[in-house]
Amino acid sequence: MVKEFLDKLKKNKLIGNIVIMLSSILLIYLIISIYFINHFFFNTEVNGVNLSLKNYKEANEILESYMNNYSVQIIGRDGRSEDINGRDIKLTYKDKNIINDIKKDQSSILWIASLFGEKDYYVDGLVNLNEESLTKIVDEMDIINKGIVEPVDVSFKYNNGIYEIESEVYGNKINKDKLITILIESIKHGERIVDLEKSLCYENPKYISNSDKTIETRDLLNKYVSTKITYLFAEKKEELNGDIINNWLKVDEDLNVVIDEKALEEYISKLSKSYNTVGITRKFNTSTGKIVDVNGGYYGWKINSVAEEKMLIENIKLGANLEKEPIYSQKGLYREENDIGNTYVEINITRQYLWFYKDGKVIAEGSIVTGDQRKGYSTTLGTYMINYKQRDAVLRGQGYESKVSYWMPFNGNIGIHDASWRYSFGNNIYENNGTHGCVNSPLSLAKKIYENIDAGTPVICYKE
């Protein structure tokens, strides 16, 4: 019984001690809470000023003192800094009742929460500053005006067959308007330091080395310069590869790859000048043993520049690797230096004579009558080709209509045909009684040519 009584007494004493301890803690908490009825919580800042545990009545005085001695430091990425003094921007403190709004948030009974986190308050209109003075100071800052390095976007350099990324330049150029905006807000918030990097006041490159667009552009450039096209001109070849193509590639401000079509056109034009033969001057070995220069005419090879340029752009975009002939608008029979070959019609205007060679042998020859030079109908000199051949044609022109058995045009409506109305050919007939430009021949000669000639056969008209 005694033991039970003693145990019960000890238990009651323990409970009593706990109650006393909790009551003491509660009392202390309430006493502290009473303190915070008129004081700021722990870790409290207002407009950048530490007011922790300060009496509410002291707030305006502390804030005013802080603002009267205020200055802000501007720190740049290149190690330079600038200071702005509050007096220089006419910074003034404006008394304002800041207590009521803060009291609503800092209920004294909840003071313990302030031990575990900071609380920053911003009261609008607490200070005034002269923005014009601030702008003038910023305009004159060294950090704005001296030693400025412009930002440069990432770029691409062609080297040994591939494009490499050249790193961007960040520079130190500041967006002045943004800086002024940041400064105004920072000063109003009582901040002492403005870090230009953290405040994003710099004008930075739009694209940098590890941007997705940068990688995409580099890969596209390398695809384009991987193109290899070998143009075939019989035994001759022209190779187009990245060493040429890279000069046609540009990258715009949005990192889009642009093909310089004008440069590409110039390349095709150069090919055309080298390998087109229509209208060129040819050294021609005549049947009389002389070598004459024959220029003009429509026979020969001619690259279709427009079609080939379009095809070339498509091939570059595909990164094609191939051998091909260019697209031609017209082809000759041969691609050797003398693209006439050994099958052709030779018309000597001076001698009024025609030879038809086939595979190097004379198949037919004879006297002819060409255009009447007195009337302005001279047969045009140059190298042409048989466009087609037709039996029993009717030739019409101004003031005439003639039926012929064999018609072989080679220059528009100018062609070789029989002329049954003539009784003689050759000599100087063409000077006073020539044709309207056609080549008149005896029926037997026209027939022989017709039976052995094909469309496309070259026709060389020349004078000795």
C-alpha positions in Angstrom: 0.0 0.0 0.0 2.8 2.4 0.9 4.7 1.6 -2.2 1.6 2.2 -4.4 1.1 5.6 -2.7 4.7 6.6 -3.2 4.5 5.7 -6.9 1.3 7.7 -7.4 2.9 10.7 -5.6 5.9 10.5 -7.9 3.7 10.3 -11.0 1.6 13.3 -10.0 4.8 15.3 -9.3 6.1 14.5 -12.8 2.9 15.6 -14.4 3.0 18.7 -12.3 6.5 19.5 -13.4 5.5 19.0 -17.1 2.6 21.3 -16.6 4.7 23.9 -15.0 7.3 23.7 -17.8 4.8 24.0 -20.5 3.1 26.8 -18.8 6.4 28.6 -18.5 7.2 28.1 -22.2 3.8 29.3 -23.1 4.2 32.3 -20.8 7.5 33.2 -22.4 6.1 32.7 -25.9 3.2 35.1 -25.0 5.6 37.6 -23.5 7.6 37.5 -26.7 4.4 37.8 -28.7 3.5 40.9 -26.8 7.0 42.3 -27.8 6.2 41.7 -31.4 3.0 43.7 -31.2 5.2 46.8 -31.7 8.2 45.3 -33.3 9.2 43.7 -36.6 9.8 39.9 -36.8 13.1 38.3 -37.1 14.6 38.4 -40.7 12.5 41.3 -41.9 13.5 43.7 -44.7 11.5 46.6 -46.1 12.7 48.1 -49.4 16.1 46.5 -48.8 16.5 47.8 -45.3 16.9 45.4 -42.4 14.3 46.2 -39.8 14.5 42.9 -37.8 13.4 43.4 -34.2 13.1 47.2 -34.7 10.3 49.1 -33.1 7.6 50.1 -35.6 8.0 53.7 -34.5 11.6 53.6 -35.6 10.9 52.3 -39.1 10.5 55.6 -40.9 13.6 57.1 -39.3 15.7 54.0 -40.1 14.4 53.9 -43.7 15.0 57.6 -44.2 18.5 57.4 -42.8 19.2 54.5 -45.1 18.0 56.3 -48.2 19.9 59.5 -47.3 23.1 57.6 -47.4 22.1 55.4 -50.3 24.3 54.4 -53.3 24.1 51.6 -55.8 27.0 49.8 -57.4 26.8 48.5 -61.0 28.9 45.5 -61.6 29.8 44.4 -65.2 30.9 41.1 -66.6 34.3 42.5 -67.6 35.2 43.4 -64.0 34.4 47.1 -64.3 32.0 48.8 -62.0 30.2 52.1 -61.6 28.6 53.8 -58.5 25.6 56.0 -58.4 25.0 58.2 -55.4 21.5 58.8 -54.2 22.2 62.6 -54.0 23.2 62.7 -57.7 19.8 61.4 -58.7 17.9 63.5 -56.2 16.8 60.5 -54.2 14.3 61.5 -51.4 12.5 59.6 -48.8 8.7 60.0 -48.5 7.2 59.4 -45.1 4.6 56.7 -45.4 2.6 54.6 -43.0 4.1 51.2 -43.7 3.0 49.6 -40.4 -0.6 48.6 -41.0 0.1 46.5 -44.1 3.0 44.7 -42.5 1.0 44.2 -39.3 -1.6 42.3 -41.3 1.1 39.9 -42.4 3.1 39.8 -39.1 0.5 38.8 -36.5 2.5 38.9 -33.3 1.4 35.5 -32.2 3.1 33.9 -35.3 6.5 35.4 -34.6 8.2 32.1 -34.3 7.8 31.4 -38.0 10.2 34.3 -38.8 13.1 32.3 -37.3 12.9 29.9 -40.2 12.8 32.2 -43.2 13.4 35.7 -44.5 10.6 38.1 -45.3 11.1 40.9 -47.7 8.5 43.7 -48.2 8.3 46.3 -50.9 6.4 49.5 -50.2 5.6 51.4 -53.4 6.2 55.1 -53.4 8.6 55.1 -50.5 11.3 57.0 -52.4 11.3 59.5 -55.3 14.2 59.9 -57.7 14.9 62.1 -60.7 14.8 59.8 -63.7 16.2 62.4 -66.0 19.3 62.8 -63.8 19.7 59.0 -63.7 19.5 58.8 -67.5 22.1 61.5 -67.9 24.5 59.7 -65.5 24.0 56.4 -67.3 24.6 58.1 -70.6 28.0 59.3 -69.4 29.2 56.0 -67.8 32.5 54.5 -69.1 30.8 51.1 -68.8 28.4 52.3 -71.5 30.7 54.2 -73.8 34.3 52.9 -73.5 36.0 49.7 -74.5 32.7 48.3 -75.9 32.9 44.9 -77.6 29.8 44.1 -79.8 28.2 40.7 -79.4 28.8 38.4 -82.3 26.7 35.4 -83.2 28.2 32.0 -83.7 29.6 31.5 -87.2 30.8 28.7 -89.5 34.2 28.2 -91.2 34.9 25.9 -94.1 38.1 24.0 -93.7 39.4 20.8 -95.4 36.1 19.8 -96.8 33.9 20.4 -93.7 32.3 23.3 -91.8 33.4 24.0 -88.2 31.6 26.1 -85.7 33.4 29.3 -84.7 32.3 30.4 -81.2 30.2 33.4 -80.5 31.5 36.5 -78.9 29.5 37.8 -75.9 31.2 41.2 -75.7 30.1 43.8 -73.1 27.6 45.9 -74.9 24.8 47.0 -72.5 21.2 47.6 -73.3 21.0 51.1 -71.9 17.2 51.3 -71.8 17.0 48.1 -70.0 19.7 49.1 -67.5 17.8 52.3 -66.7 14.6 50.3 -66.1 16.5 47.9 -63.8 18.2 50.7 -61.9 14.9 52.5 -61.2 13.4 49.3 -59.8 16.5 48.4 -57.9 16.8 51.8 -56.3 13.1 51.8 -55.3 13.7 48.4 -53.7 16.7 49.7 -51.9 19.2 47.3 -53.5 22.8 48.2 -53.2 24.2 46.1 -56.0 23.0 45.7 -59.6 24.8 42.8 -61.3 24.4 43.4 -65.1 24.9 39.7 -65.9 22.2 38.5 -63.5 19.9 41.4 -64.5 20.2 40.4 -68.2 21.3 43.9 -69.2 23.8 42.8 -71.8 23.1 42.4 -75.5 24.1 38.8 -76.0 24.5 36.7 -79.2 21.2 35.3 -80.5 22.8 32.0 -81.3 25.6 30.2 -79.4 27.7 27.2 -80.1 25.5 24.6 -78.5 22.2 26.0 -79.7 20.1 23.4 -81.5 19.8 25.7 -84.5 23.6 26.0 -84.6 24.1 22.3 -84.8 21.3 21.9 -87.3 22.9 24.6 -89.5 26.4 23.1 -89.3 25.0 19.7 -90.3 23.1 21.2 -93.2 26.2 23.1 -94.5 28.2 19.9 -94.3 25.5 18.0 -96.2 25.6 20.6 -99.0 29.4 20.6 -99.3 29.5 16.8 -99.4 28.0 17.2 -102.9 30.3 15.9 -105.7 29.1 16.2 -109.2 31.3 15.3 -112.2 30.1 16.8 -115.4 30.9 14.7 -118.4 31.8 16.3 -121.8 33.0 13.2 -123.8 36.6 12.8 -122.7 36.7 16.0 -120.6 35.3 16.3 -117.1 34.5 19.1 -114.8 34.3 18.3 -111.0 32.1 20.3 -108.8 32.7 19.7 -105.0 32.6 21.4 -101.6 35.7 23.5 -102.4 33.6 25.4 -104.9 30.2 25.0 -103.4 31.2 26.5 -100.0 31.7 29.8 -101.8 28.0 29.8 -102.7 26.7 29.2 -99.2 25.7 32.0 -96.9 24.1 31.9 -93.4 21.6 34.6 -92.6 20.9 36.2 -89.2 18.5 33.4 -88.3 21.1 30.7 -89.2 19.2 29.7 -92.3 21.5 28.4 -95.1 21.1 30.3 -98.3 22.5 29.2 -101.6 23.9 32.2 -103.6 22.0 31.5 -106.9 23.8 34.3 -108.7 27.2 32.6 -108.0 25.7 29.2 -109.1 24.4 30.9 -112.3 27.9 32.2 -112.9 29.3 28.7 -112.6 26.9 27.3 -115.1 27.6 30.3 -117.4 31.3 29.4 -117.2 30.6 25.8 -118.2 28.5 27.1 -121.0 31.2 29.4 -122.3 33.7 26.5 -122.2 31.5 23.8 -123.7 28.7 25.4 -125.7 29.5 25.3 -129.4 26.4 26.9 -131.0 27.6 30.0 -132.9 31.3 29.5 -132.2 34.0 30.2 -134.8 35.2 26.9 -136.2 38.3 26.1 -138.2 37.0 24.2 -141.2 39.0 22.2 -143.7 37.2 22.8 -147.0 37.1 20.4 -149.9 39.3 22.8 -151.9 42.1 22.3 -149.3 41.7 25.7 -147.6 41.1 26.2 -143.9 38.5 28.9 -143.3 36.9 30.4 -140.2 33.2 29.7 -140.0 31.2 31.5 -137.3 27.6 31.9 -136.5 24.8 29.4 -137.1 22.7 27.3 -134.8 24.4 23.9 -134.9 26.2 22.5 -131.9 25.9 21.9 -128.1 24.0 24.3 -125.9 23.5 23.8 -122.1 20.0 24.6 -120.9 21.2 27.0 -118.2 17.9 27.5 -116.4 17.1 23.8 -116.2 20.6 22.9 -115.1 20.7 25.6 -112.4 17.5 24.3 -111.0 18.7 20.7 -111.1 22.1 21.7 -109.5 20.3 23.4 -106.5 18.3 20.2 -106.0 21.4 18.1 -106.1 23.3 20.3 -103.6 20.4 20.1 -101.2 20.5 16.3 -101.5 24.3 16.2 -101.0 24.4 14.2 -104.3 27.4 12.3 -105.5 27.1 11.5 -109.2 28.5 11.7 -112.7 26.2 13.3 -115.3 26.0 15.3 -118.5 24.5 18.8 -118.0 20.9 19.3 -119.3 21.1 20.4 -122.9 18.6 22.5 -124.8 20.4 21.3 -128.0 23.0 18.6 -128.8 25.5 18.2 -131.5 26.5 14.9 -133.0 29.9 14.7 -131.6 31.8 16.1 -128.5 35.3 16.2 -129.9 37.0 19.4 -130.6 35.4 19.4 -134.1 31.9 18.7 -133.2 30.9 18.5 -136.9 32.3 15.0 -137.3 32.7 13.5 -140.8 29.1 13.5 -142.0 28.0 16.9 -143.1 26.9 19.2 -146.0 29.5 21.7 -147.2 28.2 24.7 -149.1 30.8 27.0 -150.7 29.0 30.2 -151.5 32.0 31.6 -153.4 32.3 28.7 -155.7 28.5 27.9 -155.7 29.2 24.3 -155.0 28.0 21.7 -152.6 29.6 18.5 -151.2 27.8 16.0 -149.0 30.1 13.8 -146.9 28.9 10.7 -145.1 31.3 8.9 -142.8 34.1 10.8 -144.4 33.2 10.0 -148.1 31.6 12.2 -150.7 28.2 10.8 -151.4 27.0 13.7 -153.6 28.3 16.9 -155.0 27.4 19.5 -157.6 26.8 23.1 -158.5 24.1 25.1 -156.8 22.5 28.5 -156.7 22.3 30.3 -153.3 20.7 33.6 -152.1 20.5 36.6 -154.4 22.9 39.0 -152.7 21.8 41.9 -154.9 18.3 41.8 -153.6 19.5 41.2 -150.0 18.7 37.5 -149.8 22.2 36.2 -149.4 22.3 32.7 -147.8 23.5 33.3 -144.2 26.9 32.0 -143.4 27.5 29.7 -140.4 27.1 26.2 -139.2 23.6 24.8 -139.1 21.9 21.4 -139.2 19.2 19.7 -141.1 16.0 20.2 -139.1 13.9 17.6 -141.0 13.4 16.3 -144.5 10.1 16.2 -146.5 9.0 14.9 -149.9 6.8 17.0 -152.2 6.7 20.2 -150.3 5.2 23.5 -151.4 7.4 26.5 -150.5 5.7 29.8 -150.1 7.0 33.3 -149.6 6.3 36.8 -150.5 5.4 36.8 -154.2 6.1 33.1 -154.9 4.9 29.6 -154.4 7.1 26.7 -155.6 6.6 22.9 -155.6 9.7 20.9 -154.8 10.3 17.1 -154.6 12.9 17.2 -151.9 12.9 19.7 -149.1 15.6 19.8 -146.4 15.5 23.0 -144.2 18.5 23.9 -142.1 17.9 27.5 -141.0 14.3 28.4 -140.4 12.7 28.5 -143.9 16.1 28.3 -145.6 16.9 24.9 -146.9 18.3 22.6 -149.7 15.8 21.6 -152.4 15.5 20.8 -156.1 14.6 23.6 -158.5 12.9 22.2 -161.6 12.5 25.8 -163.0 16.2 26.3 -163.4 18.2 25.0 -166.4 21.6 25.8 -165.0 23.4 26.0 -161.7 26.7 27.4 -160.4 28.9 30.2 -161.7 27.6 33.7 -160.9 23.9 33.0 -161.3 23.3 33.8 -157.6 24.5 37.4 -158.1 21.6 38.5 -160.3 19.2 35.6 -160.3 19.7 34.0 -157.0 17.2 32.5 -154.5 15.4 34.0 -151.5 18.1 32.4 -149.4 17.6 28.7 -150.1 20.1 26.4 -151.8 18.8 25.3 -155.2 20.2 22.1 -156.6 19.6 19.9 -159.6 16.9 17.2 -159.0 19.4 14.4 -159.0 21.7 16.0 -156.4 18.8 16.9 -154.1 17.5 13.3 -154.5 20.9 11.8 -153.6 21.3 14.0 -150.6 17.7 13.3 -149.4 18.1 9.6 -149.6 21.2 9.6 -147.5 20.9 12.4 -145.0 19.3 12.5 -141.5 17.9 15.2 -139.4 20.7 16.8 -137.3 23.4 16.5 -140.0 25.6 19.7 -139.9 25.4 22.1 -142.8 28.4 24.5 -143.2 27.9 27.6 -145.3 31.0 29.7 -145.9 32.9 31.9 -148.3 36.5 31.5 -149.3 
